[in-house]
Amino acid sequence: MTKHERMETFVAGLGGDPALAAYPCYQGYFRCFNEGRYYEAHDVLEHLWLRGGRTDPEHAFYKGLIQVAGAFVHLQKQHARPDHAKDGRRLRPAVRLFALATANLTPYGPRHLGLDVDGVLALCAAHVAAIVASDFARNPWSPHGVPRLVPEDMTTPA
């Protein structure tokens, strides 16, 4: 089974109403992100991003959301194993991904495809500020305060 086929199967298994989004992968991204499954959110939207190619007008928007999820993958892994040789050093890569995401998402603000882009940018900025203020010593992410991204024109199944 190819990665494309795995992603199609994964998205279909998420449930929800695909009619709520332009493409089920967009809805799947938010479902996974809001459940703290950042790696899966990254993969689901990457599937859509690669499918559309560079000529897709949403290319940079999807790329920015993928980078947000990637930054949270770093934070989640660092939180789980802060003393691990590799995972303990994930705060700087997270900050770099937040910066890339900000650059890609900013042109789409304040709202795009039902999403409060300015809110996503504020979320990124808050995490970067907390990490930088601690001189890269404190991870602001916690499994008890998983951030949520919910576009207006979608509902996220519980």
N, CA and C atoms as an extended XYZ file, in Angstrom:
474
Properties=species:S:1:pos:R:3:atomname:S:1:resname:S:1:resid:I:1 pbc="F F F"
N         0.848       -1.172        0.000 N   MET     1
C         0.000        0.000        0.000 CA  MET     1
C         0.902        1.245        0.000 C   MET     1
N         0.642        2.163       -0.907 N   THR     2
C         1.430        3.387       -0.991 CA  THR     2
C         1.044        4.350        0.130 C   THR     2
N         1.887        5.363        0.357 N   LYS     3
C         1.555        6.366        1.366 CA  LYS     3
C         0.260        7.076        0.987 C   LYS     3
N         0.071        7.344       -0.293 N   HIS     4
C        -1.157        7.982       -0.770 CA  HIS     4
C        -2.373        7.147       -0.383 C   HIS     4
N        -2.295        5.857       -0.610 N   GLU     5
C        -3.410        4.969       -0.270 CA  GLU     5
C        -3.617        4.893        1.238 C   GLU     5
N        -2.521        4.871        2.002 N   ARG     6
C        -2.636        4.855        3.467 CA  ARG     6
C        -3.321        6.118        3.971 C   ARG     6
N        -2.971        7.261        3.395 N   MET     7
C        -3.580        8.528        3.830 CA  MET     7
C        -5.057        8.568        3.466 C   MET     7
N        -5.414        8.107        2.268 N   GLU     8
C        -6.820        8.076        1.869 CA  GLU     8
C        -7.620        7.201        2.835 C   GLU     8
N        -7.066        6.053        3.200 N   THR     9
C        -7.730        5.140        4.131 CA  THR     9
C        -7.824        5.768        5.512 C   THR     9
N        -6.741        6.400        5.950 N   PHE    10
C        -6.723        7.046        7.260 CA  PHE    10
C        -7.773        8.145        7.343 C   PHE    10
N        -7.822        9.000        6.330 N   VAL    11
C        -8.786       10.108        6.315 CA  VAL    11
C       -10.215        9.570        6.292 C   VAL    11
N       -10.455        8.552        5.499 N   ALA    12
C       -11.799        7.973        5.446 CA  ALA    12
C       -12.203        7.416        6.803 C   ALA    12
N       -11.246        6.890        7.549 N   GLY    13
C       -11.530        6.324        8.859 CA  GLY    13
C       -11.730        7.344        9.960 C   GLY    13
N       -11.444        8.601        9.683 N   LEU    14
C       -11.622        9.644       10.695 CA  LEU    14
C       -13.083        9.957       10.953 C   LEU    14
N       -13.920        9.647        9.997 N   GLY    15
C       -15.334        9.977       10.154 CA  GLY    15
C       -15.563       11.448        9.902 C   GLY    15
N       -16.676       11.949       10.376 N   GLY    16
C       -17.016       13.340       10.128 CA  GLY    16
C       -17.672       13.480        8.767 C   GLY    16
N       -18.053       14.669        8.439 N   ASP    17
C       -18.760       14.940        7.202 CA  ASP    17
C       -17.826       15.633        6.221 C   ASP    17
N       -17.340       14.931        5.188 N   PRO    18
C       -16.434       15.557        4.232 CA  PRO    18
C       -17.028       16.782        3.552 C   PRO    18
N       -18.339       16.909        3.535 N   ALA    19
C       -18.967       18.067        2.901 CA  ALA    19
C       -18.673       19.350        3.672 C   ALA    19
N       -18.173       19.224        4.895 N   LEU    20
C       -17.886       20.415        5.697 CA  LEU    20
C       -16.601       21.104        5.281 C   LEU    20
N       -15.817       20.482        4.442 N   ALA    21
C       -14.553       21.068        4.009 CA  ALA    21
C       -14.388       20.860        2.510 C   ALA    21
N       -13.492       21.653        1.931 N   ALA    22
C       -13.232       21.530        0.511 CA  ALA    22
C       -12.674       20.146        0.184 C   ALA    22
N       -11.983       19.549        1.106 N   TYR    23
C       -11.406       18.225        0.925 CA  TYR    23
C       -11.304       17.576        2.293 C   TYR    23
N       -11.573       16.288        2.417 N   PRO    24
C       -11.567       15.636        3.726 CA  PRO    24
C       -10.234       15.747        4.475 C   PRO    24
N        -9.135       15.872        3.762 N   CYS    25
C        -7.833       16.003        4.432 CA  CYS    25
C        -7.771       17.286        5.263 C   CYS    25
N        -8.418       18.334        4.798 N   TYR    26
C        -8.426       19.596        5.550 CA  TYR    26
C        -9.144       19.381        6.876 C   TYR    26
N       -10.284       18.741        6.825 N   GLN    27
C       -11.024       18.433        8.039 CA  GLN    27
C       -10.227       17.463        8.918 C   GLN    27
N        -9.605       16.470        8.297 N   GLY    28
C        -8.808       15.500        9.040 CA  GLY    28
C        -7.656       16.128        9.778 C   GLY    28
N        -7.058       17.149        9.183 N   TYR    29
C        -5.958       17.866        9.838 CA  TYR    29
C        -6.416       18.407       11.192 C   TYR    29
N        -7.547       19.084       11.202 N   PHE    30
C        -8.025       19.706       12.442 CA  PHE    30
C        -8.452       18.659       13.460 C   PHE    30
N        -9.048       17.613       12.982 N   ARG    31
C        -9.446       16.530       13.896 CA  ARG    31
C        -8.212       15.970       14.602 C   ARG    31
N        -7.194       15.636       13.839 N   CYS    32
C        -5.965       15.086       14.428 CA  CYS    32
C        -5.261       16.115       15.309 C   CYS    32
N        -5.148       17.343       14.827 N   PHE    33
C        -4.461       18.387       15.594 CA  PHE    33
C        -5.132       18.578       16.953 C   PHE    33
N        -6.444       18.681       16.943 N   ASN    34
C        -7.187       18.939       18.179 CA  ASN    34
C        -7.147       17.770       19.151 C   ASN    34
N        -6.818       16.596       18.662 N   GLU    35
C        -6.655       15.430       19.524 CA  GLU    35
C        -5.206       15.266       19.983 C   GLU    35
N        -4.341       16.205       19.597 N   GLY    36
C        -2.935       16.128       19.972 CA  GLY    36
C        -2.161       15.109       19.153 C   GLY    36
N        -2.712       14.722       18.021 N   ARG    37
C        -2.035       13.789       17.114 CA  ARG    37
C        -1.391       14.613       16.000 C   ARG    37
N        -0.332       15.319       16.376 N   TYR    38
C         0.290       16.288       15.473 CA  TYR    38
C         0.986       15.629       14.288 C   TYR    38
N         1.623       14.497       14.516 N   TYR    39
C         2.291       13.816       13.411 CA  TYR    39
C         1.268       13.403       12.356 C   TYR    39
N         0.139       12.859       12.808 N   GLU    40
C        -0.911       12.461       11.876 CA  GLU    40
C        -1.508       13.674       11.178 C   GLU    40
N        -1.689       14.785       11.910 N   ALA    41
C        -2.198       16.019       11.297 CA  ALA    41
C        -1.261       16.466       10.185 C   ALA    41
N         0.026       16.427       10.471 N   HIS    42
C         1.044       16.780        9.482 CA  HIS    42
C         0.907       15.899        8.244 C   HIS    42
N         0.828       14.587        8.441 N   ASP    43
C         0.751       13.656        7.318 CA  ASP    43
C        -0.521       13.828        6.498 C   ASP    43
N        -1.644       14.026        7.167 N   VAL    44
C        -2.922       14.157        6.467 CA  VAL    44
C        -2.923       15.384        5.562 C   VAL    44
N        -2.443       16.505        6.078 N   LEU    45
C        -2.464       17.713        5.255 CA  LEU    45
C        -1.340       17.695        4.218 C   LEU    45
N        -0.236       17.051        4.545 N   GLU    46
C         0.840       16.908        3.565 CA  GLU    46
C         0.330       16.155        2.336 C   GLU    46
N        -0.526       15.190        2.572 N   HIS    47
C        -1.135       14.426        1.482 CA  HIS    47
C        -1.878       15.372        0.526 C   HIS    47
N        -2.644       16.280        1.070 N   LEU    48
C        -3.380       17.254        0.263 CA  LEU    48
C        -2.421       18.247       -0.393 C   LEU    48
N        -1.451       18.708        0.364 N   TRP    49
C        -0.477       19.695       -0.114 CA  TRP    49
C         0.308       19.143       -1.307 C   TRP    49
N         0.780       17.916       -1.196 N   LEU    50
C         1.541       17.315       -2.296 CA  LEU    50
C         0.660       17.075       -3.517 C   LEU    50
N        -0.580       16.752       -3.259 N   ARG    51
C        -1.519       16.468       -4.345 CA  ARG    51
C        -1.779       17.712       -5.195 C   ARG    51
N        -1.872       18.867       -4.545 N   GLY    52
C        -2.182       20.100       -5.255 CA  GLY    52
C        -1.004       20.702       -5.997 C   GLY    52
N         0.193       20.468       -5.499 N   GLY    53
C         1.391       21.009       -6.138 CA  GLY    53
C         1.547       22.504       -5.920 C   GLY    53
N         2.634       23.027       -6.432 N   ARG    54
C         2.981       24.441       -6.226 CA  ARG    54
C         2.034       25.419       -6.901 C   ARG    54
N         1.271       24.958       -7.865 N   THR    55
C         0.342       25.859       -8.555 CA  THR    55
C        -0.972       26.027       -7.800 C   THR    55
N        -1.194       25.202       -6.790 N   ASP    56
C        -2.407       25.294       -5.975 CA  ASP    56
C        -2.368       26.618       -5.205 C   ASP    56
N        -3.423       27.450       -5.289 N   PRO    57
C        -3.408       28.731       -4.573 CA  PRO    57
C        -3.335       28.563       -3.055 C   PRO    57
N        -3.613       27.360       -2.557 N   GLU    58
C        -3.550       27.096       -1.122 CA  GLU    58
C        -2.213       26.484       -0.698 C   GLU    58
N        -1.279       26.357       -1.621 N   HIS    59
C        -0.012       25.661       -1.371 CA  HIS    59
C         0.694       26.167       -0.104 C   HIS    59
N         0.938       27.467       -0.024 N   ALA    60
C         1.659       28.020        1.132 CA  ALA    60
C         0.809       27.949        2.403 C   ALA    60
N        -0.497       28.064        2.262 N   PHE    61
C        -1.396       27.966        3.420 CA  PHE    61
C        -1.303       26.570        4.040 C   PHE    61
N        -1.434       25.547        3.203 N   TYR    62
C        -1.322       24.178        3.708 CA  TYR    62
C         0.070       23.927        4.280 C   TYR    62
N         1.077       24.424        3.592 N   LYS    63
C         2.460       24.242        4.062 CA  LYS    63
C         2.631       24.861        5.446 C   LYS    63
N         2.067       26.045        5.658 N   GLY    64
C         2.151       26.691        6.967 CA  GLY    64
C         1.471       25.878        8.056 C   GLY    64
N         0.294       25.325        7.752 N   LEU    65
C        -0.401       24.493        8.744 CA  LEU    65
C         0.371       23.212        9.034 C   LEU    65
N         1.001       22.648        8.006 N   ILE    66
C         1.842       21.466        8.191 CA  ILE    66
C         2.999       21.811        9.122 C   ILE    66
N         3.589       22.985        8.931 N   GLN    67
C         4.708       23.402        9.775 CA  GLN    67
C         4.271       23.652       11.217 C   GLN    67
N         3.065       24.165       11.416 N   VAL    68
C         2.542       24.326       12.774 CA  VAL    68
C         2.454       22.961       13.455 C   VAL    68
N         1.885       21.999       12.752 N   ALA    69
C         1.783       20.646       13.316 CA  ALA    69
C         3.167       20.076       13.588 C   ALA    69
N         4.095       20.300       12.681 N   GLY    70
C         5.463       19.812       12.876 CA  GLY    70
C         6.125       20.416       14.101 C   GLY    70
N         5.895       21.698       14.331 N   ALA    71
C         6.443       22.350       15.520 CA  ALA    71
C         5.887       21.706       16.784 C   ALA    71
N         4.592       21.396       16.754 N   PHE    72
C         3.983       20.753       17.919 CA  PHE    72
C         4.449       19.304       18.093 C   PHE    72
N         4.840       18.640       17.004 N   VAL    73
C         5.454       17.311       17.131 CA  VAL    73
C         6.729       17.442       17.962 C   VAL    73
N         7.539       18.440       17.632 N   HIS    74
C         8.780       18.669       18.391 CA  HIS    74
C         8.487       18.940       19.863 C   HIS    74
N         7.521       19.799       20.142 N   LEU    75
C         7.198       20.132       21.532 CA  LEU    75
C         6.679       18.906       22.282 C   LEU    75
N         5.837       18.137       21.635 N   GLN    76
C         5.266       16.946       22.258 CA  GLN    76
C         6.364       15.924       22.583 C   GLN    76
N         7.261       15.702       21.648 N   LYS    77
C         8.342       14.739       21.877 CA  LYS    77
C         9.301       15.235       22.956 C   LYS    77
N         9.593       16.534       22.966 N   GLN    78
C        10.485       17.079       23.985 CA  GLN    78
C         9.835       16.964       25.359 C   GLN    78
N         8.546       17.191       25.425 N   HIS    79
C         7.833       17.085       26.701 CA  HIS    79
C         7.874       15.655       27.230 C   HIS    79
N         7.727       14.682       26.342 N   ALA    80
C         7.701       13.277       26.746 CA  ALA    80
C         9.067       12.782       27.224 C   ALA    80
N        10.133       13.309       26.612 N   ARG    81
C        11.472       12.824       26.957 CA  ARG    81
C        12.461       13.989       27.003 C   ARG    81
N        12.320       14.879       27.993 N   PRO    82
C        13.166       16.075       28.039 CA  PRO    82
C        14.653       15.794       28.247 C   PRO    82
N        14.991       14.641       28.792 N   ASP    83
C        16.397       14.321       29.039 CA  ASP    83
C        17.005       13.430       27.963 C   ASP    83
N        16.216       13.072       26.981 N   HIS    84
C        16.690       12.221       25.891 CA  HIS    84
C        17.680       13.008       25.031 C   HIS    84
N        18.701       12.322       24.537 N   ALA    85
C        19.749       12.991       23.756 CA  ALA    85
C        19.195       13.755       22.551 C   ALA    85
N        18.240       13.177       21.834 N   LYS    86
C        17.677       13.846       20.658 CA  LYS    86
C        16.423       14.642       21.004 C   LYS    86
N        15.467       14.009       21.670 N   ASP    87
C        14.192       14.669       21.945 CA  ASP    87
C        14.331       15.857       22.892 C   ASP    87
N        15.333       15.832       23.736 N   GLY    88
C        15.538       16.946       24.658 CA  GLY    88
C        15.967       18.229       23.969 C   GLY    88
N        16.401       18.110       22.713 N   ARG    89
C        16.885       19.297       21.975 CA  ARG    89
C        15.913       19.738       20.888 C   ARG    89
N        14.656       19.555       21.086 N   ARG    90
C        13.674       19.853       20.037 CA  ARG    90
C        13.062       21.257       20.123 C   ARG    90
N        13.432       22.061       21.104 N   LEU    91
C        12.816       23.385       21.226 CA  LEU    91
C        13.282       24.331       20.119 C   LEU    91
N        14.546       24.297       19.764 N   ARG    92
C        15.026       25.174       18.684 CA  ARG    92
C        14.389       24.801       17.334 C   ARG    92
N        14.336       23.515       16.976 N   PRO    93
C        13.645       23.173       15.723 CA  PRO    93
C        12.166       23.573       15.745 C   PRO    93
N        11.532       23.499       16.901 N   ALA    94
C        10.130       23.924       16.995 CA  ALA    94
C        10.011       25.418       16.697 C   ALA    94
N        10.899       26.202       17.267 N   VAL    95
C        10.875       27.655       17.025 CA  VAL    95
C        11.109       27.952       15.543 C   VAL    95
N        12.031       27.223       14.927 N   ARG    96
C        12.279       27.433       13.488 CA  ARG    96
C        11.033       27.098       12.661 C   ARG    96
N        10.348       26.015       13.009 N   LEU    97
C         9.131       25.660       12.272 CA  LEU    97
C         8.017       26.671       12.498 C   LEU    97
N         7.894       27.174       13.717 N   PHE    98
C         6.892       28.226       13.965 CA  PHE    98
C         7.187       29.455       13.101 C   PHE    98
N         8.468       29.801       12.942 N   ALA    99
C         8.839       30.955       12.115 CA  ALA    99
C         8.489       30.707       10.646 C   ALA    99
N         8.782       29.516       10.155 N   LEU   100
C         8.434       29.185        8.769 CA  LEU   100
C         6.916       29.195        8.569 C   LEU   100
N         6.204       28.640        9.534 N   ALA   101
C         4.738       28.632        9.460 CA  ALA   101
C         4.192       30.054        9.423 C   ALA   101
N         4.753       30.907       10.252 N   THR   102
C         4.309       32.305       10.297 CA  THR   102
C         4.507       32.970        8.941 C   THR   102
N         5.653       32.734        8.330 N   ALA   103
C         5.925       33.330        7.014 CA  ALA   103
C         4.937       32.817        5.966 C   ALA   103
N         4.588       31.546        6.032 N   ASN   104
C         3.663       30.983        5.043 CA  ASN   104
C         2.215       31.360        5.288 C   ASN   104
N         1.824       31.507        6.550 N   LEU   105
C         0.416       31.785        6.867 CA  LEU   105
C         0.053       33.262        6.841 C   LEU   105
N         0.991       34.137        7.127 N   THR   106
C         0.702       35.571        7.248 CA  THR   106
C        -0.062       36.140        6.049 C   THR   106
N         0.318       35.813        4.811 N   PRO   107
C        -0.427       36.387        3.680 CA  PRO   107
C        -1.900       35.981        3.621 C   PRO   107
N        -2.285       34.952        4.353 N   TYR   108
C        -3.657       34.453        4.300 CA  TYR   108
C        -4.545       35.051        5.390 C   TYR   108
N        -3.966       35.881        6.260 N   GLY   109
C        -4.749       36.457        7.356 CA  GLY   109
C        -5.674       37.552        6.874 C   GLY   109
N        -6.602       37.954        7.682 N   PRO   110
C        -6.856       37.458        9.033 CA  PRO   110
C        -7.626       36.137        9.066 C   PRO   110
N        -8.388       35.817        8.003 N   ARG   111
C        -9.156       34.565        7.953 CA  ARG   111
C        -8.973       33.949        6.574 C   ARG   111
N        -8.936       32.613        6.568 N   HIS   112
C        -8.826       31.920        5.284 CA  HIS   112
C        -9.418       30.531        5.431 C   HIS   112
N       -10.212       30.133        4.472 N   LEU   113
C       -10.898       28.837        4.476 CA  LEU   113
C       -11.555       28.560        5.828 C   LEU   113
N       -12.176       29.595        6.374 N   GLY   114
C       -12.893       29.468        7.633 CA  GLY   114
C       -12.019       29.483        8.876 C   GLY   114
N       -10.714       29.576        8.716 N   LEU   115
C        -9.794       29.518        9.848 CA  LEU   115
C        -9.363       30.910       10.273 C   LEU   115
N        -9.318       31.130       11.568 N   ASP   116
C        -8.794       32.368       12.141 CA  ASP   116
C        -7.272       32.311       12.053 C   ASP   116
N        -6.737       32.720       10.922 N   VAL   117
C        -5.290       32.662       10.682 CA  VAL   117
C        -4.555       33.525       11.695 C   VAL   117
N        -5.099       34.687       12.001 N   ASP   118
C        -4.447       35.544       12.998 CA  ASP   118
C        -4.372       34.847       14.358 C   ASP   118
N        -5.373       34.048       14.689 N   GLY   119
C        -5.345       33.277       15.931 CA  GLY   119
C        -4.251       32.222       15.914 C   GLY   119
N        -4.066       31.566       14.769 N   VAL   120
C        -2.997       30.571       14.629 CA  VAL   120
C        -1.642       31.257       14.760 C   VAL   120
N        -1.509       32.424       14.134 N   LEU   121
C        -0.252       33.177       14.234 CA  LEU   121
C         0.027       33.599       15.678 C   LEU   121
N        -1.018       33.973       16.400 N   ALA   122
C        -0.856       34.341       17.814 CA  ALA   122
C        -0.436       33.131       18.642 C   ALA   122
N        -0.998       31.973       18.338 N   LEU   123
C        -0.617       30.737       19.028 CA  LEU   123
C         0.864       30.440       18.809 C   LEU   123
N         1.311       30.558       17.573 N   CYS   124
C         2.723       30.345       17.252 CA  CYS   124
C         3.603       31.339       17.997 C   CYS   124
N         3.219       32.606       17.948 N   ALA   125
C         4.016       33.653       18.597 CA  ALA   125
C         4.102       33.442       20.100 C   ALA   125
N         3.023       33.025       20.720 N   ALA   126
C         3.027       32.795       22.168 CA  ALA   126
C         3.972       31.655       22.543 C   ALA   126
N         3.965       30.602       21.763 N   HIS   127
C         4.863       29.485       22.053 CA  HIS   127
C         6.322       29.886       21.837 C   HIS   127
N         6.594       30.601       20.762 N   VAL   128
C         7.960       31.070       20.509 CA  VAL   128
C         8.414       31.994       21.631 C   VAL   128
N         7.565       32.932       22.022 N   ALA   129
C         7.936       33.880       23.081 CA  ALA   129
C         8.257       33.157       24.386 C   ALA   129
N         7.458       32.162       24.738 N   ALA   130
C         7.704       31.429       25.983 CA  ALA   130
C         9.013       30.648       25.918 C   ALA   130
N         9.289       30.048       24.788 N   ILE   131
C        10.529       29.271       24.641 CA  ILE   131
C        11.742       30.190       24.668 C   ILE   131
N        11.686       31.268       23.906 N   VAL   132
C        12.810       32.205       23.840 CA  VAL   132
C        13.034       32.881       25.192 C   VAL   132
N        11.955       33.262       25.875 N   ALA   133
C        12.089       33.918       27.191 CA  ALA   133
C        12.765       33.005       28.207 C   ALA   133
N        12.606       31.696       28.043 N   SER   134
C        13.240       30.740       28.959 CA  SER   134
C        14.638       30.354       28.486 C   SER   134
N        15.132       31.025       27.456 N   ASP   135
C        16.425       30.712       26.842 CA  ASP   135
C        16.456       29.248       26.403 C   ASP   135
N        15.371       28.808       25.809 N   PHE   136
C        15.215       27.465       25.253 CA  PHE   136
C        15.317       26.377       26.325 C   PHE   136
N        14.894       26.709       27.528 N   ALA   137
C        14.952       25.750       28.640 CA  ALA   137
C        13.572       25.236       29.044 C   ALA   137
N        12.487       25.925       28.630 N   ARG   138
C        11.153       25.527       29.076 CA  ARG   138
C        10.243       25.313       27.883 C   ARG   138
N         9.559       24.205       27.911 N   ASN   139
C         8.603       23.843       26.865 CA  ASN   139
C         7.209       24.268       27.349 C   ASN   139
N         6.543       25.162       26.637 N   PRO   140
C         5.220       25.619       27.081 CA  PRO   140
C         4.088       24.630       26.775 C   PRO   140
N         4.363       23.597       25.986 N   TRP   141
C         3.311       22.652       25.617 CA  TRP   141
C         3.064       21.675       26.749 C   TRP   141
N         1.807       21.325       26.940 N   SER   142
C         1.433       20.338       27.943 CA  SER   142
C         0.288       19.498       27.392 C   SER   142
N         0.272       18.204       27.684 N   PRO   143
C        -0.842       17.381       27.217 CA  PRO   143
C        -2.163       17.764       27.889 C   PRO   143
N        -2.081       18.580       28.936 N   HIS   144
C        -3.289       19.007       29.644 CA  HIS   144
C        -3.873       20.294       29.066 C   HIS   144
N        -3.172       20.901       28.129 N   GLY   145
C        -3.662       22.127       27.506 CA  GLY   145
C        -3.445       22.112       26.005 C   GLY   145
N        -3.862       21.026       25.361 N   VAL   146
C        -3.664       20.881       23.924 CA  VAL   146
C        -4.418       21.995       23.199 C   VAL   146
N        -3.709       22.776       22.374 N   PRO   147
C        -4.402       23.851       21.642 CA  PRO   147
C        -5.379       23.276       20.627 C   PRO   147
N        -6.405       24.045       20.337 N   ARG   148
C        -7.429       23.627       19.376 CA  ARG   148
C        -7.502       24.637       18.245 C   ARG   148
N        -7.653       24.112       17.053 N   LEU   149
C        -7.869       24.927       15.861 CA  LEU   149
C        -9.176       24.459       15.244 C   LEU   149
N       -10.161       25.339       15.198 N   VAL   150
C       -11.466       24.948       14.667 CA  VAL   150
C       -11.968       26.021       13.701 C   VAL   150
N       -11.898       25.737       12.408 N   PRO   151
C       -12.456       26.689       11.443 CA  PRO   151
C       -13.954       26.867       11.654 C   PRO   151
N       -14.446       28.048       11.362 N   GLU   152
C       -15.867       28.388       11.549 CA  GLU   152
C       -16.807       27.472       10.794 C   GLU   152
N       -16.421       27.103        9.588 N   ASP   153
C       -17.351       26.355        8.743 CA  ASP   153
C       -17.240       24.855        8.922 C   ASP   153
N       -16.646       24.437       10.025 N   MET   154
C       -16.503       23.010       10.280 CA  MET   154
C       -16.881       22.705       11.712 C   MET   154
N       -17.259       21.501       11.960 N   THR   155
C       -17.420       21.030       13.323 CA  THR   155
C       -16.406       19.924       13.531 C   THR   155
N       -15.879       19.813       14.704 N   THR   156
C       -14.911       18.777       14.995 CA  THR   156
C       -15.591       17.730       15.838 C   THR   156
N       -15.732       16.534       15.317 N   PRO   157
C       -16.375       15.476       16.100 CA  PRO   157
C       -15.638       15.231       17.393 C   PRO   157
N       -16.370       14.921       18.442 N   ALA   158
C       -15.761       14.677       19.747 CA  ALA   158
C       -15.024       13.358       19.756 C   ALA   158
